Amino acid sequence: MYREWEAFRGDGHNHNGGELLFTAKKSTIVQVRTQMDIFLASNRAQEVCDFRIKCSSFYEGSADIYLGNSNTVIAQVKGKSVY
């Protein structure tokens, strides 16, 4: 069983009847590094993800965002330490 989240437009207090934006699923059950598959609401079949997020370093808070199942990085998230 995979962990799954749904994201709805709005304040998040009431998703009943709200507009679904995307669904996020863990890519595999056992993970060394967090990896999530993102399916836009229009992708009802969810056979191929629209985006994939791979966290490269939990402690640094960085991640790469890929286009679908490809190796094409379309964005990067970099953590910032605040002391």
C-alpha positions in Angstrom: 0.0 0.0 0.0 1.4 3.4 -1.0 0.9 6.6 0.9 -1.2 9.1 -1.1 -2.2 12.8 -0.7 -4.7 15.0 -2.5 -4.3 18.7 -2.9 -7.3 20.9 -3.3 -7.7 24.6 -4.2 -8.6 26.8 -1.2 -7.8 27.0 2.4 -7.7 23.2 3.0 -10.4 23.1 5.7 -13.0 21.5 3.4 -12.0 19.4 0.5 -15.5 18.1 -0.1 -16.6 19.5 -3.4 -13.3 21.5 -3.7 -11.3 21.5 -7.0 -8.7 18.8 -7.0 -5.3 20.2 -8.2 -3.1 17.2 -8.0 -2.4 13.8 -6.3 0.9 12.9 -4.7 2.0 9.4 -4.1 5.2 7.8 -2.7 6.9 6.1 -5.7 7.8 3.0 -3.8 7.0 1.5 -0.4 10.6 1.3 0.9 12.7 4.4 0.2 16.2 5.5 1.2 15.5 8.9 -0.2 12.0 10.4 -0.4 10.5 10.2 -3.9 7.0 11.3 -4.9 5.1 11.0 -8.1 2.8 13.9 -8.8 -0.4 13.5 -11.0 -2.2 16.6 -12.1 -6.0 16.4 -11.7 -6.5 16.1 -15.5 -4.3 12.9 -15.5 -7.2 10.7 -14.3 -5.6 7.4 -15.5 -2.4 8.0 -13.4 -0.4 5.6 -15.6 2.5 8.0 -15.9 3.2 10.8 -13.5 3.3 14.4 -14.6 6.2 15.2 -12.3 8.5 13.3 -10.0 10.2 14.8 -6.9 13.4 13.2 -5.6 14.8 14.5 -2.4 18.6 14.4 -2.7 19.5 15.3 0.8 17.0 15.3 3.8 19.4 17.2 6.0 20.0 19.9 3.4 16.4 20.0 2.4 17.1 19.9 -1.3 15.2 18.1 -4.0 15.0 17.8 -7.8 11.8 18.0 -9.8 11.6 16.0 -13.0 9.3 16.1 -15.9 7.3 12.8 -15.7 9.3 9.7 -15.6 12.2 11.3 -17.5 15.6 12.4 -16.4 14.9 16.0 -17.3 15.2 18.2 -14.3 12.8 21.1 -14.6 13.3 22.7 -11.1 15.4 22.4 -8.0 14.6 23.1 -4.4 17.5 24.1 -2.1 17.3 24.2 1.7 18.4 27.2 3.6 19.8 27.0 7.1 18.6 29.7 9.5 20.4 30.2 12.8 
